[in-house]
């Protein structure tokens, strides 16, 4: 008789469908792995406004949440939008006494997807510049990021990934973070959250690494 595994739950709020589909895929990959130490439940909810989400949450059963979002650029509008998110995370912490962590990608979630297959160390000035490395990484010919993000197309990209690729993405992302520190790229701080304003930079890898470390032997 197969021993029933304990379930580990992780709660995330994400900005869009691709992020949600990614974490649903990750949950499935872990739960079907022979090396899984625990059964995983990743609750990824699409939520642009973290404070609205946290007000409805039972924080006794869910004391920790990670918000996955993009730093979309350096313009005043982009920074104001990102800072508004951080303000909501801070307010959620204070109002509901929940640990709300930040998992960001700069400029876009596509950076994280590329890192599953290859290095991506060049700074980009526009999100559309990620299309070429996406096509290269996944051997595709998408004509736009919009096409790549269509459910059928994005899930085809996910089907080309394994947990080994996820581990490679964590390693490459950690290398980017380490390099930003070594070259003296200044970190910004707002409402107690730290991030690099220059791209490429990201911290989404930290929650993914945490899940893998806890749940995969």
N, CA, C and O of each residue as an XYZ file, in Angstrom:
868
protein
N       0.839     -1.195      0.000
C       0.000      0.000      0.000
C       0.882      1.255      0.000
O       1.800      1.376      0.810
N       0.597      2.169     -0.900
C       1.381      3.387     -1.018
C       1.137      4.309      0.172
O      -0.005      4.598      0.531
N       2.227      4.759      0.772
C       2.103      5.657      1.917
C       1.565      7.011      1.464
O       2.037      7.590      0.486
N       0.576      7.496      2.189
C      -0.012      8.789      1.842
C       0.925      9.908      2.277
O       1.366      9.956      3.425
N       1.220     10.803      1.344
C       2.162     11.881      1.626
C       1.470     13.072      2.281
O       0.319     13.396      1.989
N       2.211     13.699      3.166
C       1.737     14.946      3.766
C       1.670     16.031      2.694
O       2.487     16.046      1.774
N       0.714     16.925      2.809
C       0.558     18.010      1.835
C       1.191     19.297      2.345
O       0.956     19.713      3.479
N       1.987     19.913      1.502
C       2.553     21.229      1.790
C       1.849     22.263      0.907
O       1.776     22.097     -0.310
N       1.338     23.317      1.516
C       0.596     24.324      0.764
C       1.385     25.624      0.646
O       2.062     26.050      1.581
N       1.279     26.230     -0.509
C       1.914     27.521     -0.775
C       0.866     28.425     -1.419
O       0.171     28.013     -2.348
N       0.755     29.637     -0.931
C      -0.247     30.568     -1.436
C       0.435     31.733     -2.143
O       1.304     32.401     -1.582
N       0.025     31.960     -3.379
C       0.608     33.012     -4.193
C      -0.498     33.863     -4.810
O      -1.588     33.372     -5.103
N      -0.200     35.135     -5.000
C      -1.029     35.972     -5.861
C      -0.175     36.331     -7.065
O       0.997     36.681     -6.922
N      -0.761     36.244     -8.246
C      -0.012     36.457     -9.485
C      -0.739     37.479    -10.347
O      -1.924     37.747    -10.153
N      -0.009     38.045    -11.302
C      -0.581     39.121    -12.114
C      -1.403     38.633    -13.299
O      -2.320     39.325    -13.739
N      -1.082     37.438    -13.825
C      -1.760     37.034    -15.049
C      -1.888     35.539    -15.228
O      -1.469     34.751    -14.381
N      -2.482     35.165    -16.363
C      -2.767     33.764    -16.658
C      -1.504     32.931    -16.833
O      -1.463     31.782    -16.395
N      -0.461     33.495    -17.472
C       0.742     32.694    -17.706
C       1.405     32.301    -16.387
O       1.855     31.166    -16.230
N       1.463     33.232    -15.449
C       2.042     32.912    -14.142
C       1.220     31.830    -13.437
O       1.775     30.908    -12.840
N      -0.082     31.952    -13.512
C      -0.964     30.954    -12.888
C      -0.761     29.581    -13.523
O      -0.647     28.581    -12.814
N      -0.714     29.528    -14.857
C      -0.510     28.254    -15.549
C       0.850     27.656    -15.208
O       0.984     26.439    -15.083
N       1.855     28.513    -15.056
C       3.185     28.010    -14.707
C       3.169     27.306    -13.359
O       3.684     26.195    -13.234
N       2.589     27.935    -12.359
C       2.604     27.331    -11.027
C       1.680     26.120    -10.938
O       1.929     25.223    -10.132
N       0.628     26.071    -11.739
C      -0.193     24.860    -11.822
C       0.615     23.729    -12.438
O       0.527     22.582    -12.000
N       1.399     24.057    -13.452
C       2.282     23.058    -14.067
C       3.318     22.568    -13.059
O       3.568     21.366    -12.958
N       3.920     23.493    -12.316
C       4.942     23.118    -11.335
C       4.362     22.183    -10.281
O       5.003     21.208     -9.892
N       3.170     22.475     -9.826
C       2.499     21.604     -8.855
C       2.341     20.195     -9.406
O       2.632     19.218     -8.716
N       1.885     20.089    -10.636
C       1.683     18.778    -11.260
C       3.001     18.029    -11.412
O       3.069     16.827    -11.154
N       4.047     18.737    -11.830
C       5.348     18.094    -12.022
C       5.894     17.540    -10.709
O       6.436     16.435    -10.677
N       5.755     18.289     -9.648
C       6.238     17.820     -8.349
C       5.419     16.629     -7.874
O       5.974     15.645     -7.384
N       4.110     16.715     -8.016
C       3.237     15.655     -7.502
C       3.344     14.357     -8.284
O       2.962     13.303     -7.776
N       3.852     14.407     -9.500
C       4.040     13.184    -10.287
C       5.492     12.709    -10.272
O       5.834     11.717    -10.915
N       6.335     13.419     -9.539
C       7.744     13.042     -9.469
C       7.964     11.917     -8.458
O       7.391     11.924     -7.369
N       8.795     10.964     -8.833
C       9.152      9.880     -7.916
C       9.965     10.399     -6.737
O      10.056      9.740     -5.701
N      10.546     11.560     -6.893
C      11.399     12.123     -5.843
C      10.666     13.095     -4.922
O      11.284     13.754     -4.087
N       9.348     13.179     -5.079
C       8.575     14.105     -4.247
C       8.516     13.614     -2.809
O       8.138     12.473     -2.544
N       8.892     14.482     -1.892
C       8.851     14.166     -0.471
C       7.455     14.417      0.095
O       7.011     13.720      1.008
N       6.773     15.414     -0.454
C       5.427     15.779     -0.022
C       4.538     15.980     -1.239
O       5.020     16.192     -2.352
N       3.239     15.909     -1.009
C       2.288     16.359     -2.008
C       2.227     17.882     -1.912
O       2.240     18.440     -0.815
N       2.160     18.546     -3.056
C       2.205     19.999     -3.082
C       0.868     20.566     -3.538
O       0.254     20.069     -4.482
N       0.434     21.605     -2.856
C      -0.734     22.368     -3.281
C      -0.311     23.822     -3.396
O      -0.058     24.490     -2.393
N      -0.236     24.306     -4.641
C       0.137     25.699     -4.878
C      -1.119     26.468     -5.261
O      -1.647     26.306     -6.360
N      -1.582     27.293     -4.360
C      -2.772     28.107     -4.608
C      -2.332     29.423     -5.239
O      -1.896     30.340     -4.542
N      -2.448     29.510     -6.563
C      -2.032     30.712     -7.284
C      -3.264     31.438     -7.801
O      -3.936     30.961     -8.716
N      -3.555     32.579     -7.221
C      -4.740     33.353     -7.599
C      -4.332     34.599     -8.371
O      -3.412     35.315     -7.974
N      -5.025     34.850     -9.476
C      -4.765     36.068    -10.236
C      -5.331     37.249     -9.460
O      -6.532     37.321     -9.199
N      -4.450     38.168     -9.098
C      -4.880     39.291     -8.258
C      -3.957     40.479     -8.484
O      -2.791     40.458     -8.090
N      -4.486     41.505     -9.118
C      -3.709     42.719     -9.354
C      -3.585     43.568     -8.093
O      -2.664     44.374     -7.963
N      -4.522     43.377     -7.167
C      -4.550     44.212     -5.965
C      -4.428     43.326     -4.722
O      -5.437     42.848     -4.204
N      -3.210     43.106     -4.244
C      -2.974     42.193     -3.118
C      -3.786     42.514     -1.873
O      -4.204     41.604     -1.157
N      -4.014     43.787     -1.607
C      -4.737     44.164     -0.392
C      -6.175     43.665     -0.436
O      -6.709     43.221      0.581
N      -6.805     43.735     -1.603
C      -8.173     43.233     -1.745
C      -8.224     41.740     -1.471
O      -9.161     41.242     -0.847
N      -7.204     41.031     -1.945
C      -7.148     39.581     -1.753
C      -6.982     39.230     -0.281
O      -7.669     38.353      0.242
N      -6.071     39.920      0.374
C      -5.729     39.556      1.746
C      -6.880     39.814      2.703
O      -6.990     39.147      3.732
N      -7.746     40.780      2.374
C      -8.884     41.083      3.235
C      -9.860     39.915      3.318
O     -10.597     39.787      4.295
N      -9.866     39.061      2.293
C     -10.783     37.923      2.254
C     -10.124     36.632      2.740
O     -10.773     35.588      2.811
N      -8.845     36.706      3.071
C      -8.074     35.509      3.398
C      -8.147     35.177      4.881
O      -8.115     36.067      5.731
N      -8.246     33.885      5.179
C      -8.139     33.413      6.558
C      -6.660     33.335      6.903
O      -5.989     32.357      6.573
N      -6.157     34.358      7.560
C      -4.723     34.430      7.810
C      -4.247     33.464      8.888
O      -3.044     33.251      9.039
N      -5.170     32.882      9.632
C      -4.764     31.874     10.615
C      -4.323     30.596      9.914
O      -3.358     29.954     10.328
N      -5.034     30.230      8.850
C      -4.676     29.027      8.097
C      -3.673     29.329      6.993
O      -3.011     28.421      6.491
N      -3.555     30.600      6.612
C      -2.612     31.005      5.564
C      -1.814     32.204      6.052
O      -2.128     33.340      5.697
N      -0.778     31.968      6.866
C      -0.031     33.084      7.459
C       1.003     33.713      6.530
O       1.583     34.749      6.855
N       1.237     33.082      5.359
C       2.282     33.574      4.464
C       1.816     33.521      3.017
O       1.268     32.514      2.569
N       2.037     34.611      2.289
C       1.657     34.710      0.880
C       2.821     35.334      0.116
O       3.543     36.175      0.652
N       3.002     34.917     -1.141
C       4.009     35.524     -2.012
C       3.293     36.176     -3.192
O       2.447     35.553     -3.834
N       3.634     37.421     -3.470
C       3.048     38.114     -4.620
C       4.041     38.106     -5.773
O       5.175     38.564     -5.633
N       3.604     37.578     -6.919
C       4.433     37.482     -8.112
C       4.043     38.612     -9.065
O       2.889     38.709     -9.481
N       5.008     39.461     -9.405
C       4.692     40.591    -10.281
C       5.931     41.029    -11.054
O       7.038     40.543    -10.818
N       5.718     41.955    -11.981
C       6.801     42.485    -12.807
C       7.185     43.892    -12.371
O       6.357     44.660    -11.880
N       8.462     44.210    -12.563
C       8.905     45.602    -12.559
C       8.976     45.977    -14.031
O       9.918     45.585    -14.720
N       8.014     46.716    -14.516
C       7.809     46.843    -15.954
C       8.677     47.892    -16.633
O       8.612     48.046    -17.852
N       9.476     48.606    -15.878
C      10.343     49.602    -16.491
C      10.762     50.672    -15.507
O      10.497     50.574    -14.309
N      11.424     51.702    -16.032
C      11.958     52.765    -15.188
C      11.179     54.072    -15.294
O      11.502     55.046    -14.615
N      10.165     54.094    -16.137
C       9.410     55.340    -16.285
C       8.695     55.665    -14.982
O       8.479     54.789    -14.145
N       8.334     56.920    -14.821
C       7.628     57.337    -13.608
C       6.336     56.550    -13.435
O       5.964     56.195    -12.317
N       5.660     56.282    -14.536
C       4.406     55.527    -14.481
C       4.645     54.087    -14.037
O       3.898     53.548    -13.220
N       5.700     53.466    -14.587
C       6.021     52.082    -14.220
C       6.380     51.975    -12.742
O       5.907     51.078    -12.044
N       7.217     52.892    -12.272
C       7.655     52.852    -10.878
C       6.492     53.130     -9.935
O       6.380     52.507     -8.880
N       5.633     54.058    -10.313
C       4.466     54.356     -9.481
C       3.564     53.128     -9.359
O       3.054     52.830     -8.279
N       3.373     52.422    -10.465
C       2.546     51.216    -10.456
C       3.151     50.153     -9.540
O       2.444     49.534     -8.745
N       4.469     49.946     -9.657
C       5.145     48.943     -8.835
C       5.122     49.345     -7.364
O       4.873     48.509     -6.495
N       5.375     50.596     -7.088
C       5.359     51.072     -5.702
C       3.970     50.958     -5.087
O       3.842     50.723     -3.886
N       2.944     51.118     -5.890
C       1.579     50.944     -5.397
C       1.362     49.508     -4.930
O       0.714     49.267     -3.911
N       1.909     48.558     -5.685
C       1.818     47.147     -5.283
C       2.539     46.933     -3.958
O       2.012     46.279     -3.058
N       3.746     47.485     -3.838
C       4.518     47.318     -2.605
C       3.811     47.967     -1.422
O       3.860     47.449     -0.307
N       3.163     49.085     -1.659
C       2.395     49.745     -0.594
C       1.265     48.850     -0.114
O       0.979     48.780      1.082
N       0.621     48.162     -1.061
C      -0.458     47.255     -0.695
C       0.066     46.056      0.092
O      -0.581     45.596      1.034
N       1.238     45.550     -0.295
C       1.829     44.433      0.451
C       2.144     44.861      1.883
O       1.903     44.116      2.833
N       2.685     46.067      2.023
C       3.005     46.596      3.349
C       1.743     46.772      4.185
O       1.717     46.405      5.360
N       0.695     47.334      3.580
C      -0.557     47.558      4.294
C      -1.212     46.238      4.678
O      -1.798     46.117      5.754
N      -1.110     45.248      3.791
C      -1.670     43.927      4.087
C      -0.986     43.314      5.301
O      -1.634     42.712      6.157
N       0.330     43.477      5.364
C       1.077     42.983      6.522
C       0.579     43.626      7.811
O       0.377     42.950      8.820
N       0.387     44.927      7.762
C       0.019     45.670      8.967
C      -1.424     45.424      9.384
O      -1.720     45.326     10.575
N      -2.322     45.323      8.412
C      -3.739     45.149      8.723
C      -4.071     43.728      9.157
O      -4.835     43.522     10.100
N      -3.494     42.752      8.468
C      -3.881     41.351      8.676
C      -2.796     40.529      9.358
O      -2.991     39.344      9.629
N      -1.658     41.149      9.637
C      -0.555     40.449     10.315
C      -0.173     39.171      9.571
O       0.033     38.118     10.174
N      -0.084     39.290      8.254
C       0.307     38.169      7.416
C       1.669     38.484      6.803
O       1.976     39.643      6.523
N       2.474     37.464      6.596
C       3.756     37.654      5.923
C       3.496     37.683      4.419
O       3.142     36.661      3.831
N       3.668     38.829      3.804
C       3.443     38.976      2.363
C       4.792     39.259      1.713
O       5.354     40.342      1.871
N       5.299     38.279      0.986
C       6.620     38.406      0.378
C       6.508     38.784     -1.098
O       5.448     38.657     -1.713
N       7.612     39.244     -1.640
C       7.655     39.709     -3.022
C       8.498     38.771     -3.878
O       9.630     38.439     -3.526
N       7.930     38.347     -5.008
C       8.677     37.590     -6.006
C       8.548     38.314     -7.338
O       7.557     38.138     -8.046
N       9.536     39.122     -7.681
C       9.395     39.961     -8.875
C      10.277     39.485    -10.022
O      11.241     38.747     -9.821
N       9.924     39.923    -11.230
C      10.786     39.771    -12.400
C      10.897     41.139    -13.068
O       9.924     41.891    -13.133
N      12.076     41.446    -13.554
C      12.342     42.731    -14.190
C      13.029     42.478    -15.531
O      14.193     42.078    -15.508
N      12.431     42.669    -16.658
C      11.228     43.448    -16.869
C       9.944     42.634    -16.787
O       8.882     43.181    -16.491
N      10.028     41.354    -17.043
C       8.811     40.597    -17.277
C       8.984     39.125    -16.932
O      10.108     38.626    -16.867
N       7.874     38.429    -16.710
C       7.881     37.007    -16.368
C       8.586     36.168    -17.429
O       9.076     35.078    -17.136
N       8.639     36.676    -18.663
C       9.323     35.936    -19.733
C      10.794     35.698    -19.399
O      11.371     34.695    -19.820
N      11.403     36.611    -18.646
C      12.791     36.401    -18.218
C      12.906     35.085    -17.468
O      13.812     34.295    -17.733
N      11.997     34.845    -16.539
C      12.015     33.611    -15.753
C      11.832     32.389    -16.653
O      12.495     31.370    -16.458
N      10.942     32.487    -17.630
C      10.710     31.366    -18.537
C      11.945     31.070    -19.385
O      12.277     29.905    -19.604
N      12.618     32.097    -19.857
C      13.829     31.908    -20.663
C      14.903     31.194    -19.862
O      15.600     30.327    -20.389
N      15.042     31.552    -18.588
C      16.107     30.991    -17.752
C      15.972     29.489    -17.543
O      16.930     28.850    -17.108
N      14.831     28.916    -17.835
C      14.687     27.460    -17.749
C      15.527     26.752    -18.809
O      15.893     25.587    -18.649
N      15.828     27.465    -19.889
C      16.526     26.844    -21.016
C      17.885     27.455    -21.331
O      18.746     26.785    -21.903
N      18.090     28.718    -20.964
C      19.337     29.381    -21.354
C      19.587     30.605    -20.471
O      18.702     31.065    -19.749
N      20.803     31.112    -20.550
C      21.143     32.351    -19.861
C      20.418     33.519    -20.532
O      20.110     33.468    -21.723
N      20.153     34.560    -19.764
C      19.558     35.784    -20.322
C      20.084     36.953    -19.497
O      19.418     37.439    -18.584
N      21.278     37.387    -19.834
C      21.975     38.375    -19.017
C      21.977     39.779    -19.605
O      22.492     40.710    -18.986
N      21.407     39.939    -20.794
C      21.430     41.244    -21.453
C      20.283     42.126    -20.966
O      19.157     41.650    -20.815
N      20.558     43.397    -20.723
C      19.468     44.313    -20.364
C      18.642     44.661    -21.594
O      19.187     44.845    -22.682
N      17.331     44.749    -21.421
C      16.428     45.108    -22.506
C      15.711     46.405    -22.158
O      15.480     46.713    -20.989
N      15.366     47.154    -23.192
C      14.663     48.421    -22.984
C      13.164     48.289    -23.187
O      12.403     49.189    -22.831
N      12.736     47.163    -23.761
C      11.318     46.973    -24.054
C      10.949     45.504    -23.883
O      11.743     44.621    -24.206
N       9.757     45.242    -23.379
C       9.309     43.874    -23.128
C       9.306     43.028    -24.395
O       9.548     41.823    -24.336
N       9.033     43.652    -25.543
C       8.960     42.898    -26.797
C      10.286     42.249    -27.167
O      10.315     41.305    -27.956
N      11.388     42.748    -26.603
C      12.699     42.184    -26.911
C      12.880     40.778    -26.344
O      13.825     40.081    -26.712
N      11.994     40.361    -25.462
C      12.079     39.004    -24.922
C      11.536     37.962    -25.895
O      11.720     36.765    -25.675
N      10.874     38.393    -26.965
C      10.286     37.437    -27.904
C      11.347     36.561    -28.560
O      11.185     35.342    -28.627
N      12.428     37.165    -29.043
C      13.473     36.394    -29.726
C      14.091     35.329    -28.821
O      14.195     34.178    -29.244
N      14.505     35.660    -27.592
C      15.045     34.603    -26.726
C      14.007     33.566    -26.307
O      14.363     32.414    -26.059
N      12.725     33.948    -26.222
C      11.675     32.959    -25.956
C      11.613     31.958    -27.099
O      11.584     30.749    -26.869
N      11.591     32.459    -28.334
C      11.548     31.573    -29.498
C      12.778     30.680    -29.559
O      12.679     29.497    -29.885
N      13.927     31.245    -29.248
C      15.169     30.470    -29.254
C      15.162     29.398    -28.169
O      15.551     28.256    -28.412
N      14.722     29.773    -26.978
C      14.728     28.840    -25.845
C      13.798     27.659    -26.068
O      14.112     26.534    -25.679
N      12.650     27.913    -26.696
C      11.633     26.867    -26.827
C      11.470     26.366    -28.258
O      10.532     25.632    -28.569
N      12.402     26.776    -29.127
C      12.380     26.334    -30.527
C      11.016     26.611    -31.162
O      10.407     25.733    -31.773
N      10.560     27.840    -31.002
C       9.264     28.251    -31.526
C       9.438     29.420    -32.498
O      10.536     29.951    -32.665
N       8.330     29.807    -33.132
C       8.342     30.923    -34.074
C       7.153     31.861    -33.815
O       6.474     32.288    -34.748
N       6.919     32.167    -32.562
C       5.831     33.083    -32.231
C       6.103     34.451    -32.856
O       7.243     34.917    -32.868
N       5.059     35.089    -33.373
C       5.247     36.404    -33.995
C       5.020     37.557    -33.028
O       5.206     38.722    -33.380
N       4.616     37.220    -31.803
C       4.422     38.252    -30.782
C       4.350     37.593    -29.415
O       4.093     36.394    -29.311
N       4.575     38.371    -28.374
C       4.417     37.846    -27.018
C       2.960     37.510    -26.742
O       2.664     36.599    -25.968
N       2.056     38.239    -27.369
C       0.632     37.937    -27.209
C       0.326     36.532    -27.697
O      -0.425     35.797    -27.056
N       0.905     36.156    -28.831
C       0.712     34.807    -29.367
C       1.328     33.763    -28.442
O       0.722     32.725    -28.175
N       2.518     34.041    -27.961
C       3.197     33.127    -27.030
C       2.372     32.886    -25.771
O       2.374     31.783    -25.225
N       1.665     33.920    -25.310
C       0.907     33.819    -24.063
C      -0.450     33.144    -24.224
O      -1.116     32.856    -23.229
N      -0.869     32.887    -25.460
C      -2.126     32.166    -25.654
C      -2.031     30.813    -24.967
O      -0.986     30.164    -25.019
N      -3.103     30.385    -24.330
C      -3.065     29.194    -23.485
C      -2.459     27.983    -24.182
O      -1.587     27.317    -23.626
N      -2.914     27.700    -25.385
C      -2.407     26.525    -26.101
C      -0.906     26.627    -26.336
O      -0.179     25.649    -26.160
N      -0.444     27.801    -26.731
C       0.973     27.991    -27.029
C       1.827     27.962    -25.771
O       2.892     27.346    -25.747
N       1.355     28.633    -24.729
C       2.133     28.659    -23.492
C       2.233     27.267    -22.878
O       3.288     26.881    -22.376
N       1.149     26.521    -22.918
C       1.182     25.163    -22.372
C       2.082     24.251    -23.202
O       2.652     23.296    -22.673
N       2.213     24.534    -24.483
C       3.154     23.760    -25.295
C       4.584     24.021    -24.830
O       5.403     23.103    -24.776
N       4.879     25.268    -24.496
C       6.203     25.582    -23.947
C       6.421     24.861    -22.619
O       7.494     24.310    -22.375
N       5.405     24.867    -21.767
C       5.523     24.182    -20.477
C       5.775     22.693    -20.663
O       6.495     22.080    -19.875
N       5.186     22.109    -21.706
C       5.352     20.668    -21.946
C       6.793     20.310    -22.297
O       7.177     19.141    -22.251
N       7.582     21.312    -22.646
C       8.984     21.084    -22.998
C       9.906     21.212    -21.787
O      11.126     21.099    -21.912
N       9.318     21.447    -20.619
C      10.104     21.647    -19.403
C      10.043     20.443    -18.479
O       9.123     19.627    -18.545
N      11.043     20.355    -17.620
C      11.101     19.335    -16.572
C      11.540     20.005    -15.279
O      11.910     21.179    -15.271
N      11.496     19.249    -14.189
C      11.974     19.800    -12.917
C      13.463     20.116    -12.979
O      13.943     21.011    -12.283
N      14.182     19.388    -13.802
C      15.599     19.687    -13.991
C      15.777     21.079    -14.594
O      16.694     21.810    -14.220
N      14.898     21.441    -15.527
C      14.941     22.784    -16.111
C      14.626     23.851    -15.059
O      15.213     24.933    -15.067
N      13.701     23.537    -14.160
C      13.357     24.486    -13.097
C      14.575     24.730    -12.206
O      14.862     25.866    -11.827
N      15.278     23.662    -11.879
C      16.487     23.801    -11.066
C      17.536     24.638    -11.793
O      18.246     25.431    -11.175
N      17.630     24.453    -13.123
C      18.562     25.264    -13.912
C      18.154     26.735    -13.884
O      19.007     27.620    -13.808
N      16.847     26.993    -13.944
C      16.360     28.374    -13.901
C      16.711     29.034    -12.573
O      17.120     30.195    -12.539
N      16.551     28.296    -11.487
C      16.914     28.817    -10.164
C      18.399     29.151    -10.129
O      18.795     30.211     -9.644
N      19.217     28.239    -10.646
C      20.666     28.456    -10.648
C      21.035     29.695    -11.470
O      21.851     30.509    -11.038
N      20.441     29.830    -12.636
C      20.752     30.979    -13.498
C      20.249     32.291    -12.891
O      20.912     33.324    -12.989
N      19.076     32.238    -12.267
C      18.527     33.441    -11.632
C      19.375     33.864    -10.435
O      19.609     35.052    -10.215
N      19.823     32.888     -9.677
C      20.693     33.194     -8.534
C      21.999     33.822     -9.020
O      22.549     34.713     -8.372
N      22.486     33.350    -10.162
C      23.708     33.907    -10.746
C      23.504     35.369    -11.135
O      24.388     36.197    -10.916
N      22.338     35.691    -11.713
C      22.027     37.080    -12.064
C      22.008     37.948    -10.807
O      22.555     39.050    -10.792
N      21.373     37.435     -9.756
C      21.290     38.176     -8.495
C      22.677     38.403     -7.906
O      22.995     39.497     -7.441
N      23.487     37.368     -7.931
C      24.848     37.474     -7.406
C      25.674     38.468     -8.226
O      26.455     39.243     -7.672
N      25.497     38.438     -9.538
C      26.236     39.353    -10.410
C      25.822     40.803    -10.170
O      26.670     41.696    -10.162
N      24.535     41.039     -9.978
C      24.071     42.403     -9.687
C      24.718     42.945     -8.420
O      25.055     44.126     -8.330
N      24.884     42.062     -7.448
C      25.512     42.470     -6.190
C      26.997     42.736     -6.392
O      27.535     43.713     -5.870
N      27.662     41.863     -7.152
C      29.109     41.967     -7.336
C      29.505     43.211     -8.126
O      30.547     43.809     -7.858
N      28.676     43.607     -9.103
C      29.019     44.779     -9.912
C      28.556     46.082     -9.266
O      28.769     47.167     -9.805
N      27.923     45.956     -8.108
C      27.504     47.149     -7.386
C      26.243     47.796     -7.909
O      26.018     48.990     -7.708
N      25.416     47.004     -8.585
C      24.129     47.523     -9.048
C      23.308     47.924     -7.819
O      23.002     47.069     -6.988
N      22.951     49.190     -7.687
C      22.280     49.628     -6.455
C      20.881     49.047     -6.303
O      20.093     49.035     -7.249
N      20.586     48.571     -5.109
C      19.250     48.085     -4.796
C      18.375     49.247     -4.342
O      18.816     50.128     -3.604
N      17.152     49.228     -4.790
C      16.166     50.189     -4.330
C      15.403     49.586     -3.157
O      15.296     48.365     -3.038
N      14.878     50.438     -2.303
C      14.080     49.978     -1.172
C      12.821     50.830     -1.078
O      12.874     52.058     -1.149
N      11.686     50.149     -0.916
C      10.421     50.866     -0.779
C       9.489     50.050      0.100
O       9.228     48.878     -0.172
N       8.997     50.674      1.146
C       8.068     50.035      2.080
C       8.634     48.736      2.667
O       7.891     47.808      2.988
N       9.959     48.691      2.800
C      10.586     47.515      3.383
C      10.921     46.423      2.390
O      11.457     45.385      2.778
N      10.617     46.631      1.116
C      10.922     45.648      0.079
C      12.106     46.145     -0.746
O      12.180     47.326     -1.087
N      13.027     45.243     -1.062
C      14.217     45.599     -1.819
C      14.157     44.961     -3.203
O      13.696     43.831     -3.367
N      14.633     45.711     -4.193
C      14.619     45.205     -5.566
C      15.660     45.959     -6.388
O      16.082     47.059     -6.029
N      16.062     45.349     -7.491
C      16.946     46.017     -8.436
C      16.102     46.673     -9.517
O      15.255     46.024    -10.131
N      16.333     47.960     -9.747
C      15.559     48.673    -10.757
C      16.066     48.376    -12.160
O      15.313     48.472    -13.129
N      17.360     48.010    -12.274
C      17.920     47.664    -13.577
C      17.619     46.206    -13.898
O      17.614     45.356    -13.008
N      17.370     45.924    -15.166
C      17.169     44.548    -15.601
C      18.423     44.033    -16.322
O      19.195     44.829    -16.856
N      18.629     42.722    -16.342
C      17.749     41.709    -15.759
C      17.953     41.578    -14.255
O      19.075     41.642    -13.752
N      16.863     41.396    -13.565
C      16.903     41.086    -12.139
C      15.591     40.417    -11.775
O      14.571     40.620    -12.433
N      15.629     39.623    -10.726
C      14.424     38.894    -10.328
C      14.618     38.257     -8.961
O      15.737     37.983     -8.529
N      13.483     38.028     -8.289
C      13.510     37.311     -7.008
C      12.491     36.183     -6.972
O      12.364     35.505     -5.952
N      11.759     35.968     -8.065
C      10.771     34.898     -8.126
C      11.410     33.539     -7.851
O      10.755     32.625     -7.351
N      12.689     33.416     -8.182
C      13.375     32.141     -8.015
C      13.432     31.693     -6.554
O      13.558     30.501     -6.277
N      13.340     32.636     -5.626
C      13.477     32.277     -4.215
C      12.319     31.419     -3.723
O      12.546     30.458     -2.989
N      11.071     31.741     -4.109
C       9.936     30.917     -3.692
C       9.960     29.580     -4.418
O       9.591     28.557     -3.842
N      10.392     29.575     -5.681
C      10.477     28.308     -6.412
C      11.541     27.416     -5.786
O      11.327     26.217     -5.614
N      12.677     27.994     -5.448
C      13.733     27.227     -4.782
C      13.239     26.679     -3.447
O      13.536     25.538     -3.093
N      12.492     27.483     -2.712
C      11.946     27.050     -1.426
C      11.031     25.839     -1.597
O      11.113     24.878     -0.832
N      10.167     25.890     -2.597
C       9.248     24.776     -2.854
C      10.023     23.515     -3.222
O       9.736     22.437     -2.701
N      10.996     23.643     -4.109
C      11.780     22.479     -4.532
C      12.579     21.897     -3.374
O      12.627     20.680     -3.195
N      13.202     22.762     -2.593
C      14.029     22.298     -1.475
C      13.200     21.536     -0.449
O      13.640     20.517      0.082
N      12.000     22.034     -0.174
C      11.158     21.404      0.836
C      10.497     20.120      0.336
O      10.253     19.201      1.118
N      10.210     20.056     -0.954
C       9.317     18.994     -1.441
C       9.965     17.950     -2.338
O       9.350     16.919     -2.609
N      11.180     18.183     -2.805
C      11.851     17.215     -3.671
C      13.094     16.681     -2.971
O      13.902     17.450     -2.451
N      13.239     15.373     -2.962
C      14.388     14.745     -2.305
C      15.650     14.961     -3.134
O      16.728     14.507     -2.749
